[in-house]
């Protein structure tokens, strides 16, 4: 019975895809890149990455351009019925792939197309750009900055983005982007704009995303500080901070002996904070005024962006976790950064988290700051 249902679902999807291919046509792939007069590609001269071997940034303006997103791994930028290779995005199982692997080349664009009579900036990049705090701050907001170097934000009619959470709305309000200008990609997964604007990704150009984020360009941190530090919202807080990650929906980078760790830190004058309970502007203030920050690896550490030089940082993560973005932010902002890599646990030990932090190891690390 289960096999029969799966077969029915498979053939239904195929028929569904074929219907939309008949309506909108199949999508072609051109190896030679941009050859259309509908596309204006311009180099962004004013912003340069400090990372050795980095690519130049470009903007793409496409007359009657289309965007199709599967909302998870693929974003297809389409001119007529041709995939715009350089502007499309395929992050499959965490790895950036060539445009030849974009899903529209085999499945077409199986969603009703919404026509937009205006200039639209595309800010979609699959699941990582939807709700993730770190990727919104380091990927999506810098795309807005890149766009503004060629196309003033006041001349953008709509911003094609996922349904916004409060922290995302708060970041956009500082850039004077009205919520009414957000074109929801959750409900409009296939659009055609009179003018479509796309920019290159600010830092991710190859390989696995968790490995590449450690090559974050310094300009992103400097720009975020310039724009947002002045918006910090003051509230009563401790300057010695322990980040409580238990609010996260993700099971990785959770400390099994969290209560033991906090009780130890509490005796040393630390207070516990859940950043998800703070506004974006309060998070800026919390990190900007901190003298000592300790916590398990997680999106909250993106706020190291707003720390003052010489802030003491202890990040805790499993030894097998590849993401070194917080070390990179600390280098850019001249923070005193230390990492505690915890031993890998057996699968049967991870029921309550994948980190066990020996108190003696934490105490030694704190002592080393002097």
Secondary structure as GFF3:
##gff-version 3
##sequence-region A 1 370
A	DSSP	alpha_helix	2	24	.	.	.	ID=ss1
A	DSSP	beta_strand	39	43	.	.	.	ID=ss2
A	DSSP	beta_strand	58	63	.	.	.	ID=ss3
A	DSSP	beta_strand	65	69	.	.	.	ID=ss4
A	DSSP	beta_strand	74	79	.	.	.	ID=ss5
A	DSSP	beta_strand	82	83	.	.	.	ID=ss6
A	DSSP	beta_strand	89	92	.	.	.	ID=ss7
A	DSSP	beta_strand	95	96	.	.	.	ID=ss8
A	DSSP	three_ten_helix	99	101	.	.	.	ID=ss9
A	DSSP	alpha_helix	104	107	.	.	.	ID=ss10
A	DSSP	beta_strand	114	122	.	.	.	ID=ss11
A	DSSP	three_ten_helix	127	129	.	.	.	ID=ss12
A	DSSP	alpha_helix	133	135	.	.	.	ID=ss13
A	DSSP	pi_helix	136	140	.	.	.	ID=ss14
A	DSSP	alpha_helix	141	148	.	.	.	ID=ss15
A	DSSP	three_ten_helix	153	155	.	.	.	ID=ss16
A	DSSP	beta_strand	158	161	.	.	.	ID=ss17
A	DSSP	alpha_helix	166	174	.	.	.	ID=ss18
A	DSSP	three_ten_helix	179	181	.	.	.	ID=ss19
A	DSSP	beta_strand	182	184	.	.	.	ID=ss20
A	DSSP	beta_strand	190	199	.	.	.	ID=ss21
A	DSSP	alpha_helix	209	212	.	.	.	ID=ss22
A	DSSP	three_ten_helix	213	215	.	.	.	ID=ss23
A	DSSP	alpha_helix	218	228	.	.	.	ID=ss24
A	DSSP	three_ten_helix	229	231	.	.	.	ID=ss25
A	DSSP	beta_strand	240	243	.	.	.	ID=ss26
A	DSSP	alpha_helix	258	267	.	.	.	ID=ss27
A	DSSP	beta_strand	271	273	.	.	.	ID=ss28
A	DSSP	three_ten_helix	275	277	.	.	.	ID=ss29
A	DSSP	alpha_helix	280	288	.	.	.	ID=ss30
A	DSSP	beta_strand	292	296	.	.	.	ID=ss31
A	DSSP	three_ten_helix	299	306	.	.	.	ID=ss32
A	DSSP	beta_strand	312	318	.	.	.	ID=ss33
A	DSSP	alpha_helix	325	333	.	.	.	ID=ss34
A	DSSP	beta_strand	336	342	.	.	.	ID=ss35
A	DSSP	three_ten_helix	347	349	.	.	.	ID=ss36
A	DSSP	alpha_helix	359	367	.	.	.	ID=ss37
###
